[in-house]
């Protein structure tokens, strides 16, 4: 489990939270034909550098435990998180609890996926999050995260 990399209460800059679901801690070695060669640490480091350059505070969190994800989402509201980028991974297709947590905190979020879930097994075509998300980006590898971040950077800067 990756702990938050920064504390929103220590900065007046907009705070973003990137959430990674189950098995994403195995990126770089897990099914590279679907998920690419970048590790989760690579993705988080690149996102952190870009957010910092834009004057934003970015925290990341990965867990394989659904309850921990729900609790992290709840904490985001108390921390004043402005936007969330979430790759719910397998929970995309199964978790009403995480969906309800995102709905309850009402923080705008973008759902991202490394692989094109619509070009994969039929059970992966349904998402419990997409109808609540501000947008969905799938199938572009780690660029899915970067595009979501760029959108929020533009949105928060008023562009």
HUFENSUL-V223275 format. One record per residue. N is the residue number from 1. OMEGA is omega in radians with two decimals (* if undefined). NEAR is the number of other ideal C-beta (glycine too) atoms within 12 Angstrom. D_FIRST is the distance of its C-alpha to the first C-alpha in Angstrom with 2 decimals. Layout:
BEGIN
n omega near d_first
N OMEGA NEAR D_FIRST
N OMEGA NEAR D_FIRST
END
This chain:
BEGIN
n omega near d_first
1 3.10 21 0.00
2 3.13 27 3.79
3 3.10 15 6.38
4 -3.10 28 9.72
5 3.12 25 12.00
6 -3.07 26 15.11
7 -3.08 19 16.89
8 -3.07 27 19.28
9 -3.13 16 21.73
10 -3.07 14 22.54
11 3.08 21 23.91
12 3.13 12 26.47
13 3.06 25 25.21
14 -3.07 30 23.78
15 3.08 34 20.06
16 3.11 47 18.06
17 3.07 48 14.58
18 -3.11 45 12.97
19 3.14 50 10.84
20 -3.11 42 9.64
21 -2.98 40 10.06
22 3.08 28 9.95
23 3.13 24 10.69
24 3.01 44 10.32
25 -3.14 26 8.07
26 -3.14 22 11.58
27 -3.10 32 13.57
28 3.11 20 16.42
29 -3.07 15 17.22
30 3.04 21 16.99
31 -3.09 17 20.32
32 3.08 17 21.18
33 3.09 12 24.27
34 -2.93 24 22.25
35 3.11 33 19.22
36 -3.06 26 20.69
37 -3.12 18 19.99
38 3.06 26 17.69
39 3.08 23 14.16
40 3.10 37 11.26
41 3.09 21 11.74
42 -3.12 22 15.40
43 -3.13 37 15.07
44 -3.12 37 13.08
45 3.13 21 15.62
46 3.11 25 18.53
47 3.14 40 17.64
48 3.12 28 17.24
49 -3.10 17 20.58
50 3.13 27 22.34
51 3.13 36 21.29
52 3.13 21 22.34
53 3.13 15 25.59
54 3.12 24 26.26
55 -3.13 17 25.82
56 3.05 34 22.73
57 -3.11 31 19.61
58 3.03 42 16.40
59 3.10 39 12.86
60 -3.12 38 9.93
61 3.05 37 6.87
62 3.06 34 5.20
63 3.02 31 4.96
64 -3.06 21 7.60
65 -3.05 20 9.11
66 3.13 25 11.92
67 3.10 17 12.61
68 3.11 25 9.37
69 3.10 38 10.23
70 -3.14 28 13.75
71 3.13 21 13.17
72 3.09 36 11.43
73 3.09 38 14.47
74 -3.12 24 16.80
75 -3.11 27 15.70
76 3.13 34 16.38
77 3.13 22 20.03
78 -3.13 17 20.40
79 -3.12 27 19.05
80 3.10 23 21.60
81 -3.09 41 19.49
82 -3.08 31 22.24
83 3.11 38 20.66
84 2.91 44 17.61
85 -3.10 49 16.88
86 2.91 50 15.05
87 -3.08 48 14.64
88 3.13 45 14.43
89 -3.08 39 14.91
90 3.12 26 16.42
91 3.08 36 16.22
92 -2.97 35 18.83
93 -3.00 26 21.40
94 -2.88 20 20.51
95 2.98 28 18.88
96 -3.13 19 21.48
97 3.13 23 19.15
98 3.06 40 16.97
99 -3.12 30 20.31
100 3.10 19 21.81
101 3.12 33 19.10
102 3.11 41 19.67
103 -3.08 22 23.39
104 -3.10 16 23.34
105 3.06 30 21.84
106 3.04 19 24.11
107 3.12 34 22.22
108 -3.13 27 23.40
109 3.02 37 20.92
110 3.07 37 21.19
111 3.13 36 19.83
112 3.05 44 19.13
113 3.10 44 19.09
114 -3.13 40 19.37
115 3.05 30 22.01
116 -3.07 20 25.08
117 -3.12 32 24.30
118 3.08 18 28.03
119 -3.09 14 29.13
120 -3.09 22 27.15
121 -3.10 14 27.64
122 -3.12 10 29.32
123 -3.14 13 26.62
124 -3.08 23 24.33
125 -3.12 16 27.01
126 3.07 18 26.24
127 3.04 31 23.63
128 -3.02 25 23.14
129 -2.95 40 22.12
130 -3.10 26 24.72
131 3.08 14 27.51
132 -3.03 28 25.55
133 3.02 30 24.12
134 3.09 24 26.11
135 3.12 26 25.85
136 3.09 29 24.32
137 -3.08 32 23.86
138 2.97 33 23.49
139 -3.07 22 24.47
140 -3.13 21 24.42
141 -3.10 27 21.44
142 3.07 37 19.43
143 3.08 22 22.48
144 3.10 34 21.47
145 -3.08 42 18.82
146 3.10 29 21.42
147 3.09 25 24.14
148 3.12 41 22.25
149 3.13 38 21.58
150 3.09 28 25.25
151 -3.13 27 26.42
152 3.07 37 24.71
153 3.11 29 25.97
154 -3.12 15 29.42
155 -3.10 21 29.22
156 3.10 24 28.19
157 3.09 15 30.85
158 3.12 7 33.45
159 * 10 34.25
END
